[in-house]
Amino acid sequence: MGQSMTRKFHERFNIAVSTDEARKRFVNRVQNEILTRFWWSVPTSIRDTAETTVLTILGLRDSGHGLGAIGEDFWLNVRTIEAMYRALPGNQDSLSSNVEAIMSLSEVDLGIRWQNGEFLPSGAPLLDDKLVNDVLNCLAGPRYEGVRKPFHKGLEHLLQSVTKPALLVDVVTDMYEALEALAKIVTGRDRDLSANAESFISAVKVSEGYKRVLKEYIDYANKLGRHAGEKGQAKPPLSRKEVESFVYLTGLFIRLAVIEDKLT
């Protein structure tokens, strides 16, 4: 009996909640707890300046309605939270606590997760931790800026692909670009990934079997991502889970290379 009380209401009574309905509830919680309760707890002197900053980040005109202009669009509310985090450096911990509390109330996976002041696509928690979060942390700093930017861009495209599936092809392109940039750093050779593949595997000191894995990775990216749409060809349809796996595989190669590079 005690265990059942820890489960959410819809789970205890076996009530199905659709993703659309869960997102509506998420927006309502954001409006209640962040755009109202949290926002009005910020000192007026800070809030007035931050409000304009938030609207500017979102690309909205300050028409006198303030954050009331945000409305009920799910993705606009998601972007608003990120903008508030940037605009309120002294209140980031409090904001993060509120976001995490709201996320914990979600009835189903919303396709997003909160990480260090920004939303990222949700996936397998363990893989996200090791092959996304760890990778982003390892790529911090100017040395890896050319790798981190396309990797992060790919994550943003994956997040946006929930409502715009056509962006899945761009995720493949972004991830390939990230790994290609890293291969140039690790090998010291300014060549494309196809020409750098063997040198890259040798530099990260892993077994020969990874050569075959990397070859398949390159072939996949060139066929479905980088060369898709050339000469008037239609871009191939891709499944989200397939592209998500490609992101994790990219993270695996980057993790191997960066860890090895940092140890030498």
DODREN-350150 format. One line per field, with one value per residue (C-alpha): residue number from 0; x, y, z; chain; residue in one letter. Coordinates in steps of 0.5 Angstrom, whole numbers. Layout:
BEGIN
nr: NUM ...
east: X ...
north: Y ...
up: Z ...
kette: A ...
rest: a ...
//
This chain:
BEGIN
nr: 0 1 2 3 4 5 6 7 8 9 10 11 12 13 14 15 16 17 18 19 20 21 22 23 24 25 26 27 28 29 30 31 32 33 34 35 36 37 38 39 40 41 42 43 44 45 46 47 48 49 50 51 52 53 54 55 56 57 58 59 60 61 62 63 64 65 66 67 68 69 70 71 72 73 74 75 76 77 78 79 80 81 82 83 84 85 86 87 88 89 90 91 92 93 94 95 96 97 98 99 100 101 102 103 104 105 106 107 108 109 110 111 112 113 114 115 116 117 118 119 120 121 122 123 124 125 126 127 128 129 130 131 132 133 134 135 136 137 138 139 140 141 142 143 144 145 146 147 148 149 150 151 152 153 154 155 156 157 158 159 160 161 162 163 164 165 166 167 168 169 170 171 172 173 174 175 176 177 178 179 180 181 182 183 184 185 186 187 188 189 190 191 192 193 194 195 196 197 198 199 200 201 202 203 204 205 206 207 208 209 210 211 212 213 214 215 216 217 218 219 220 221 222 223 224 225 226 227 228 229 230 231 232 233 234 235 236 237 238 239 240 241 242 243 244 245 246 247 248 249 250 251 252 253 254 255 256 257 258 259 260 261 262 263
east: 0 6 9 3 2 9 7 3 -4 -5 0 -4 -11 -8 -10 -7 -4 -2 4 0 -4 3 6 0 0 8 6 1 6 11 6 4 11 16 13 8 11 18 19 15 20 25 27 24 30 33 26 25 32 31 25 27 33 29 24 30 33 27 26 20 18 17 10 8 5 12 12 5 6 9 3 1 6 10 17 16 16 22 26 23 26 33 33 31 37 41 38 38 45 44 38 40 40 33 30 34 30 23 25 27 21 16 20 19 11 11 6 10 17 16 22 27 31 34 42 46 41 39 34 37 33 32 34 37 39 46 48 46 50 56 56 52 54 61 62 60 64 70 70 70 75 78 82 75 71 70 68 63 59 57 56 51 48 46 43 39 37 35 31 27 26 20 16 20 22 26 31 34 38 41 43 47 51 52 55 59 62 64 67 71 73 76 80 83 86 87 91 94 92 87 83 76 74 74 82 83 79 85 90 84 83 91 91 86 89 83 83 82 75 73 76 70 65 68 68 60 59 62 58 52 53 55 49 44 46 52 50 43 39 45 43 36 35 30 33 31 26 30 27 28 31 36 39 39 43 48 49 51 56 59 59 63 68 69 69 75 79 78 80 86 88 87 92 97
north: 0 5 3 5 12 14 13 18 19 17 11 8 9 6 13 14 21 23 27 32 33 32 38 42 41 42 49 50 49 53 59 58 56 60 65 67 65 65 71 75 73 76 83 89 92 86 83 89 89 81 82 85 81 75 78 80 73 70 75 78 85 88 91 92 85 83 75 75 75 68 64 57 54 48 50 57 56 51 57 62 58 58 65 67 62 67 73 72 69 71 66 60 55 57 57 50 47 50 47 40 40 41 36 31 32 30 24 22 23 30 29 34 34 40 40 46 51 48 43 37 31 26 19 13 16 12 13 21 21 18 20 27 30 27 29 36 37 34 39 45 50 53 47 43 49 47 40 42 47 42 37 42 44 37 36 42 40 33 37 41 34 32 37 38 31 33 36 29 29 35 32 26 32 36 30 28 35 34 28 30 36 32 27 33 35 28 26 33 32 37 32 30 24 19 20 21 14 10 15 17 10 9 15 14 7 2 -5 -6 -8 0 1 -3 1 8 6 4 10 14 11 12 19 20 16 19 25 29 27 27 32 32 33 34 27 27 27 20 19 17 15 18 12 11 18 18 12 16 21 16 13 20 21 14 16 23 20 15 20 26 22 19 26 28 23 24
up: 0 2 -5 -9 -6 -8 -16 -19 -20 -27 -25 -19 -23 -30 -33 -40 -41 -48 -50 -52 -46 -42 -45 -44 -37 -37 -40 -34 -29 -32 -32 -25 -22 -26 -30 -24 -17 -19 -23 -19 -13 -17 -14 -18 -20 -23 -26 -30 -34 -34 -38 -44 -44 -44 -50 -54 -53 -56 -61 -59 -58 -52 -53 -46 -44 -41 -41 -42 -49 -48 -49 -49 -54 -51 -55 -53 -46 -46 -50 -45 -39 -42 -44 -36 -34 -38 -36 -29 -27 -19 -19 -23 -18 -16 -23 -24 -17 -20 -27 -24 -19 -25 -30 -24 -24 -32 -33 -39 -42 -46 -50 -46 -40 -36 -36 -34 -36 -42 -45 -49 -52 -47 -49 -45 -38 -37 -45 -44 -38 -41 -48 -48 -42 -41 -48 -47 -41 -44 -50 -46 -47 -54 -56 -58 -59 -67 -64 -59 -63 -68 -63 -59 -65 -67 -60 -61 -68 -65 -60 -65 -69 -65 -68 -75 -77 -83 -78 -77 -83 -80 -74 -78 -81 -75 -71 -77 -77 -70 -70 -77 -73 -67 -72 -75 -68 -66 -72 -74 -81 -84 -88 -88 -84 -89 -91 -83 -81 -80 -77 -72 -70 -69 -65 -60 -59 -60 -63 -70 -70 -69 -76 -79 -74 -76 -83 -83 -79 -85 -90 -86 -85 -93 -95 -91 -88 -92 -99 -98 -103 -108 -115 -113 -109 -104 -97 -94 -88 -82 -75 -69 -65 -71 -71 -63 -64 -69 -63 -58 -63 -64 -57 -56 -61 -58 -51 -53 -57 -52 -46 -49 -51 -44 -42 -46
kette: A A A A A A A A A A A A A A A A A A A A A A A A A A A A A A A A A A A A A A A A A A A A A A A A A A A A A A A A A A A A A A A A A A A A A A A A A A A A A A A A A A A A A A A A A A A A A A A A A A A A A A A A A A A A A A A A A A A A A A A A A A A A A A A A A A A A A A A A A A A A A A A A A A A A A A A A A A A A A A A A A A A A A A A A A A A A A A A A A A A A A A A A A A A A A A A A A A A A A A A A A A A A A A A A A A A A A A A A A A A A A A A A A A A A A A A A A A A A A A A A A A A A A A A A A A A A A A A A A A A A A A A A
rest: m g q s m t r k f h e r f n i a v s t d e a r k r f v n r v q n e i l t r f w w s v p t s i r d t a e t t v l t i l g l r d s g h g l g a i g e d f w l n v r t i e a m y r a l p g n q d s l s s n v e a i m s l s e v d l g i r w q n g e f l p s g a p l l d d k l v n d v l n c l a g p r y e g v r k p f h k g l e h l l q s v t k p a l l v d v v t d m y e a l e a l a k i v t g r d r d l s a n a e s f i s a v k v s e g y k r v l k e y i d y a n k l g r h a g e k g q a k p p l s r k e v e s f v y l t g l f i r l a v i e d k l t
//
